Amino acid sequence: GKQLVVVALSIAPKQAGQPPSPGHRHPGSVYVYVTEGTARFGVEGEPVKEVKTGESFFEPPGALHTVMESASSSAGAKAIAVMIVPDGAPLTLPAQP
């Protein structure tokens, strides 16, 4: 009853003074592996983590994903997201259930 979905991510440079995003949720687990640069990831209730090339970030099912940006204000980052998605579910869900 589940699918494995792999998505290439291009992560934009952080923007000073930009209001925070309301975020989103994923119906299944998400494992992100950074392939280039350094990215910042955050889920509600946890400190934002800086993840460098060769490192990874795990997002549990249903967690509110609040931050995804490059750690640099001038260069982006790249990553691969491996998602376990229940059959028939969308890849992302709005912040509000």
Buried (B, 14 or more C-beta within 10 A) or exposed (E): EEEEEEEEBEBEBBEEEEEEEEBBBBBBBBBBBBBBBBBBBBBEEEEEBEBEBEBEBEBEBEBBBBBBBBBBEEEBBBBBBBBBBEEEBEBBBEBEE
